[in-house]
Amino acid sequence: MDFQIKSFDDYKAKYKASVDDPEGFWADIAGHYKWQKKWDKTLEWEFKTPSVKWFQGGKMNITENCLDRHLETRGNKLALIWEPNDPKERFIRYTYRELHEKVCKFANVLKAKGVEKGDRVALYMPMVPELTVAVLACARIGAVHSVVFAGFSAGALADRINDSSCKVVITSDGSYRGTKEIPVKGVVNEALKSCDSVEAVLVVERTQWSVQMKEGRDFWLHDELEKVDANCPPEPMDAEDMLFILYTSGSTGKPKGVVHTCGGYMVYAGYSFANVFQPNESDVYWCTADIGWITGHTYIVYGPLLNGTTTMMFEGVPTYPSPGRFWQVCDKHGVNQFYTAPTAIRALMAAGEDHVLSYGLYDLKVLGTVGEPINVEAWEWYHIHVGKERCPVVDTWWQTETGGIMISGLGNHSPMRASYAGYPLPGIQPVLLDQEGNEIEENEKEGYLAMKFPWPGILRTTYGDHERCKNTYFAHYDDYYFTGDGAKRDKDGMYRIIGRVDDVINVSGHRFGTAEIEDAINSRDELVAESAVVGYPHEIKGQGIYAYVITKQKPDNPDKLRAEIIETIVKQIGRIAKPDKIQFVSGLPKTRSGKIMRRILRKVAEGDTSNLGDTSTLLDPDVVEEIKEGAL
């Protein structure tokens, strides 16, 4: 695409142009896509309510841009490569023409089940090709997809289905992940006991296990596909129509459904992918994320396909059947751009260099990291042993709410520095704010990271609760989108992300609100009086989860109670939210107004109790000493 940045000088020129005339800049980018009707107005916005509208009056369909417009010149090019969990099982490859046909047929199955434009469809699936097809099939007919990571519990799935009143659920009989066999359909069956809105369930056959199917509600996908043809024109969508809802944890117990819209998300997903990863026509790109997270939405499905790139998806885990699996797959498929999480890199570092040095990795051109800031040691290991010191490492910063990468290196076309995300993409206007909300204009300073101008990929609302969107992202500082992260700028203006400043924990790149985990612990109200959860540094996961729990009576068997609490969290949220440490305490450090002093709890969890500040003003200062003595 000709909006690809070609050099650092080109970056600086484009960045200046994007600040001088943001609307003209984004209108030019948007003009590279196929619109059934051009927009009447490029942008209308204010951050108080908030209300952001891009490309109003424009009509388009994102799948027409991901698939149809490539058919004439790229019809026989590989669109999707699927690598299974078991390396002995055969991989699957679809050309753009084949993927287009599969999407159209799947879309017609959804139509046959009564799905119409605007209906919500929940996807609870393993990383199989049908997940990509299902996402695109929803978008094809204007249905709103809500992908739920297939590691969440039945309760968490039910919450998400009910919040958006999903009409149909798409799932599989089961899944394979490393050595685990996961009963995916069983989780759906349990969830749907409390979901009245669901009229049909489509089941992909992956494992051929015997599963419970409810007559009249549950259908095998392969049977339904035989009943439809491959003719499904793309539904005309307004640029501001909903494309998808993706639930993310917040500072209250209830997950919030981040809403992205068709036109702006399309423009930003395609633009950011092209510039950060700098793909060429013959490249094979691999993002190791799960489509259940925003990384998978934007950088497995939409971003690569919008650019006509060959994208890979992987069913397994980095350490199965050995810690060399990622590198074996890179060599096997000739991967050119590789995008993974610092958590995975640290786990592979711990397994030793032999597992990576056994592979050539000659095709790699760009390495990326996502999900959390990468530490210097992991960055250097990745750069030296995987990239052979010739591949740039793009340390990407962005969020579910931003839709795409905001601050990052740009392939070979910008400077890189270990642990620094880098510079904002053209079109992105970050600022550092002090506590009073004043902009910090000098470099070599740190502050709260915010954005002062909208970009096309910004969230529009939180589903069914716009006030929550306002209070979470726009109420902290007038006229700014607040990211919730702290950051610093070096002397050259490069950004380094310090981490969350609110009550959100980033575990292996997955964000959990502390309140969500506390709600699960406190649900054991026959045993638990109160709890407080904080994050602490973890050498593999980035952050671990440390829970302080007040019990109604001293537990006879603390280990048994810990196991019961963990079981409750796994059931209500999922295994990925399991605390690493649970400390039983008689009280929590609180101010006289009743606010829990999490700063103190974080310091104890981190093992840094030398400077807890003045605790004399606490309601019960003695409880701090008790917590320090009992720290795990």
N, C-alpha and C positions, 0 to 999 in steps of 0.2 A: 504493500500500500504506500502511496506517495506521501502520507502524513507521518511516515517513519522518520525519526530523527537520525541524521547521518553523521554527526560529529558533535563535540562539546560546544563548539562555536555555534552550530546550528541549534543546539539546545538553548543556548543563551538568547539567541535571536527569537526563537519561538516562544520562549518564556516571557520575554519582554512584550512581544506582540499579544500574548494571552492576557497579560495584566493591563495593557493599554486599552485593549478592546476585547473583553471576554466574550461578548455575544457574537462578535464577528468571528472570533477564533473558533468557537464551538459550532457555529453555523457552517463554517468551512469543513470541519471534521465530519459533521452530520451529512454534508452533501456527498460524501463518498459512499453512502449506503442507498439502498433502493427504497424509495418512498412511493406508496400508491397515490398519495397526495402530499404535496409539500406543505410544511407548517406555515401558519399565518404570523406567528409571533415566536421569536427564539426563546425568550425568557421573561418570566414575571415572578418576582420573589420578594419576601420579607421574612426575617428570622424571628419575629416576635411571636407570631401565632403558633407555629410557623406555616408558611405556604410557599412552596417552590413548584413551578410549572415550567417544563422545558418543551419546546417544539409544539406549542399548542396548535391544534387544528391539523397537525400532521397525521397521516394514516399510513400504517406499515404493519408488517408482521415479522418478528425477529427470525422465525424459521425460514422465511423467504430469503433473508440475508445470510443465514447460516447454511442453507442447502440449495434452494432453487437457482439462485443467481450464479452458483458455481457449476451447474450441470453442463453448460455448454463447453466450458474450457477445462473443468476439473472433474467431469463426471466419472472418469475411470481412475482418478487419484484416490489413494487411501485417505479416508476421513477418520476412521476409528480403528485402533488396535486394542484388543482386550487380552490381557495376560492373566491366566487363571492362578488360583492359589497354589495348586500342585504343578510344579514345573513339568511333570510327565504328561499332563493333560494338554491337549492341543489348544493353541491360541486361536482367536477369531479376528478376522479383519473384514471391514466393510468399506467399500468405495463410497464416494459421495452419492452416486446414483443408488447404490444399495441402501444406504442409510436413509435417503429421501423416501424410498419406497416403504421401508419399515416404519418410518415415522408416520407416513400417510395411512398405512394400514392400522397402526395402533390408534391413531386419531379417530379413525372410523369405528373402531371397537368402542372407544369412549363415547362417541356420538350414539352408538347403538344402545349403550347403557344409560342414555338420557342426559349425558353431560353436555351442558350448553355454555356459551360465552359467559364468563363471570362466575361460574360454579367453581368451588374449591375441591381440589383432589389431593389427598394425602398419599405420599410415596414412602413406604417403609421397606427398604430393599437393601440387599447386599450389593457389592460393587460388581454387578453383571451388566452386559451390554444393554439389556432391556431397561435398565435405569436411565441411561442416557436417552434411549428411544422414548421412554415414557415422559421424561421432562419436556422433550421437544414436541411430543404428541399433544401434551396439554397446551403448550404455547401455540401450536398450529391452529387449534380451534378456539383460542381465547379463554381456555380454562385456566384458573390460577393454581399453580402447583405449590404444594407445601411439602418439601422433602424433610423427613425426620430421620436422623441418623439411626441406623438399625442396631445401635448398642443401647439406646434408651429403653427404659422399662415400659411395661404395659401401662402403668399409671401415667408416666410422662407422655406417652403416645396418645393416650385418651385425652389428656389435657389439651394437647395441640389440635387434635381432631375436633374437639368440642368448641374450642375457642373460635375456630373459623368455620364451624358447621360444614365440615367436608361431606360431600355427597358420595364420593367413591374413594376406596383405598386400593392402592396397587402394592402388592407384596410378592413374596416367593415362598415356596414350601420350606426351605431352610437355606443355610449358607455355610461355607467353609471359610475359616480364617485362621491361618497357621494350623495348629493341631486341633483347634476347636471346631465342633459342629454345633451350629446355633439354630434352635427351632424357631425361625422367624414367624412362621404362620401361627404357631402357638401363642406367641406374644400378641399378635394381632387379635386372635380369638379372645384372649383375656381382656384386651383393651376395649373391644367392641361391645362387651357386656354393659358398658356405661356410655355408649355413643349412639344416640337415637337418629342422628342425621344421615348415617351411612346407609345407602340403598344397595350398593354392590361392592364386591371385592374381587379384583382380578389377581390371579395367582400365577406367577412365573414358575415353571418347573425347572429347578436347578439341581436338587439332590435326589429326586425321585423317591423321597420318603413318603410314607403313608401319613397324611394329615387330615384333620377334621375339617370337612367342608359343609357349610350350612346350605341346605337346599333352597334355591331361589335367590340367595344372596351371593354365594361364592362361585366363581367361574374360573376354569383353567384358561389362561391366556391363549395357549396354542389352539384350543378348540374354538375360541371366539375369532381368532385371526383367520380361520378357514372360511368364515361366513362373510368376510368383507373384501372389497377390492382396494386398489392402491391409488384411487383417485380422490384426493382431498385437497381442494384449493385452500390456500392460507386465509384465515379469517382476517378481514381488515380491522386493525386495532387503532384506537386513538393513542397518540404518543403517551398520554398520561393515564391510560388504562393500566390496571394492575397486571403485572407479569407473574410475580410470585410473592409468597410470604415465607420468611425463614425465621424460625424462633430462636432467640438468643437469651441467655440468662441475664438477669438484671439485679438491681439492688433490693428488689422485693421478691418474695417467693415465687410469684407468678411469672412464667416466661413471657417475653414480649415478642409479638409477631412483627418483625421488620418488613415493611412493604416497599418493593421496588416496582417501577413502572416500565412499560415496554420501550418507549423511545429513548429516554435518557440513559437507561441501563445499557441498552444495545450500543449506543454511541460510545459510552465510557468503557464497557467491557472490551470492545474491539480495539479501541484506541490504546488503552493501557497495555493490553497484551502485545500489540505490535511493537510498542516502543520499549517496554521493559525486556522482552525476550528476543527482539530483533530476528524473527524467523525468516528464513529464505524459503523459496517455493518447494524445495526438495527435503526440507527438514522434518524430523520426527521429534515431537515434543512430548514430555512426560511430566505430569503433575501427580504426585503420589497421594494426594489428599483423598478424602471420601466426599462424594457428591452431597452427602448429608450436611456438609458445612459450606459456607459461602465460597471458600477457595475452590471447591469442586464445581460449584455452579459457574463461577466466572472463568476459571482457568483450567477446567477439564472440558466443559461443554461449550459455553457460549463464546468466550474470547477466541479460542483457537479456531472454531468452526466459522466464526464471522470473518476470519482472515484466510480461510481456505487451507488451514494447516492440518497436518496429520496429528491427531491427539491420541494419547494412550491412556487407558485406565487399567488399574491393577486390583485384583481381588484380595491379595494376600497381605502379609506383613513383612517388614524388612529383614526379619531374622529367621524366616522359615523358607526352605529347610536348613538354611545356614545364614550367618550374618553377611554372606556375600551375595544374597539374592538380588538386591537392587542393582549391583554392578554386573551381575550375570545377565539381567534383563536389559540393561543399557547396551551391552555388547551384542546381545542376541538381536535386538531390533534397531541397532544403529542410532540410539537416542542422541539428539543434538542439544536440546535444552532440558535440564533436569531441575525440578522444583519440589523441595521437600521441607520438612520441619526441623528446627534445631533439636527437638527431642529425639528424632530418629538419628540425626547425626551423632549426638552424644552417646546413644545406645550402641551405634556401630563403632564409634571410637573405643568404647569400653571393651568391645570384642577383639580389638587388636588390628594392626595394619595388614596382616597376612590376607585377610578376607577381601581387601580392596586391591592389594598389590597383585593378586592373581589374575586380574582382568586388565585389558588394554585401555578401555575407555577412550579410544582414539577419536571417536566421532563427537564427543562432548565439546560444546562451544560456549554455553552459558550455564552457570549454576545459580539456583535461587533458593532462598529460605523464606519461610512464612509462618505466622502464628504467634511469634513472640520475638523479642530482640535476641540475637544470637551472641553468645559470649565469645571472647577473643580466641580462646583455646579451640573451640569447636570450629570457628571461622577459619583459623589457620590450618587445622587438620583437613577440612573440606577443600580448601584452596590448594593445599600441597598434594594430598594423597588422591583426591578424586579429580580435581581440576588440573593436576600436574603443573600448577603455577602458570598455566596459559589461559585458563578460563576465568573470566570475570565472575565474581560472586555478587549477585543482586540481593541485598538484604531488604526485603520489601515490607513496608509498613502500610497497613490499611485495616479496615474493619468490616464486619457484616454490614454495618450501617452506611459505609462509603461506597459499597458496590464493587470497587476495584482498587487497585494499588494507587496510593497517593504520593508516597515518598519512597524513592528507590534509586539504585543505579539503573543505567539504561544500556544494557549489554556492554559493549566495549567503548561506548561513547560518553562516559562520564567517569570522574575519579572514584576510587573506592577506598574505604578505610575500615578495618575490622571493627565491628560492633556499631558502626554508623549506618543508618538507613540511607543517608545521602541527601539528595536534593529533591524538592517537589517536582512532580511532572508539570510541564506547561499546562496552564489552566487551573492549577491548584494554588491557593493563596493561604499558606499556613502562617500563624503568628504565635509567639509566646506571650502569655499574659501573666501579670503578677496577681497576687491574691485579690487586689481591688479591681482587677479587670483592665488594667492599663497595659497597652502593648509595650513589650520590651524590644526596643529597636536595635540595641547593641548586640554584637556577637560575643562569644565566650560567656554566655549567660544561660541559665536554665529557668524554666517556668512551666505554665500549663499550656498544652498544645491545643490550639483552636483554629478554626477556619473562618475567614471573614467574608468569603464570597462563595456562592453555591457552584457546584459542578454537576454535570448531568446524572452521575451515578448516586447522588445523595438520596438517602431514604426519604420517603414522602410522609410517612406516618407510621404509627404502630397500630396494627389491625384492631379496629373496634374501640380504640382508646387513644384519641389524638392528644388528649391532655397529658398522657404519660410520655408521649413523644416530646412534647414541649418541655415538660419538667425534667426529663432525662438529659436532653441534648441542647436545649436552647434557653433554659431559665437561669443557668448558672451565671452567664455573662451576657448582657444585652447585646444583641446584634451579632452574636458569634455562635457557630456550631462548636460545642465543647466535646472534645474526643474522650475525655476521661483519663487521658495519659499525660504524664509529665515528660518533658523533653529538654535537651540542651542543644545549643548551636555552637559549633566550633568557630575558629577565627575566619574560616573560609565560607561560613554559612551552611555547612553540612549539619544535618539533624541526627541526633542520637536519641532514641526513645528510652526513657528511664523506666517506665512501667506505669501500671494503673495507680490512680490516686483515689479511686473510689473503692467500694466494697465488692470488687470483682476479682476472682482468682483465675489465673491463666495456667491451666494444667495441660501440658503437652499441646499447647496451642488452642485448647478448648476453654472457653470462658464460662465460669459458673458464678452466679451471685452467691455471696455468703449466706444471704437470707434464704435462698432456695434449699441449701444443705441444712441450715439450722431448722427450717420448717420440717424437714424429714426427720431430723433427730428429735425435735420436740413433739412429733406425732406419737412418740412412745411415752405419752403423758402419764401412764401409770408408774413409770420409772424415772422419767426425766423432768426436772423442774425448769431448766433453762440451759441454753447453750450459746456459745460464740465460736465462730469459725474464722480463721485467718489463713493467709498463704505464707509460706516460708520458702527460702531457696532450696531447690532440689537438683542434684547434679545431673540427673537424666531428664526429668520432666519439666525443668525450668522452675516451676513452683509446685510444692506439695501442699496438701490440705491438713491443717492442724486444728482439731476440735477440742474445745474446753467444755466439759459437760458437768452441770450441777445435777446430782441425782437426789431423789426425794428421801432416800435413805442410803447409807453406805453399802455399796454392793458387796455381797458375800464372795462373789467370784468375778472380779473385774474383767478378766479376759473373756469370760462368757458374755458379759454385758457388752463389751466392745464388739464381739462378733455379732450380737443381736442388733446393735446399732448399725453396723456396717451392712448387715442383711437388709435392714429397713431402707437405708439410703440406696442400695443397689436396686431394690424393688421399686422405689418411688422415682428415682432419677436414672440410675444406670451405673454400671461398674466403674465407668470413668470418673464418677464423682466420689469414689470411696476415699475416706480420710486415710492418710498415712499414719497419723498419730491421734489418739484420743486420750486426753488427760482428764481424770475426774477431779473436780475441785469443789470446795464448799461455797465459793462465791466468785464473782467477777469484779474486776476493777471498774467502778462506775463513778461518774460525777454525781454531785448532790441532786442534779436534775434527772438522774437515772440513765444517762448515756454511757454505753460501754466504751471504755478507752481502748480501742483496738490497737492503737499505737503501742501500748504496753504489751499486749498479748502478742503482737508481731515480734517485738524485740525478744521476748522470752522464747518464742518458737524458733527464732533465728539463733538463739544461744548468745545473744548480746544483751546482757543485763547490767552492764557497767554504767550505762547512762540512761536511766528510765525517766529522768526529769523529776520534777517535784510531784510526789505522790501524796503529800500531806493534805491536799484539798479534796482527795477522794472521799467518798462516803465511808469506806472502810479500808484505810491504807494497809492494814495488816494482811489483807487477802493477797496483796502483791507478793509478799515474802513467801507465803504458803505456795503460791503458783510457781515462783522461782525454784523453790526447794523440790517441788514435785515434777519439774519439767522433764519431758521424755527425751 
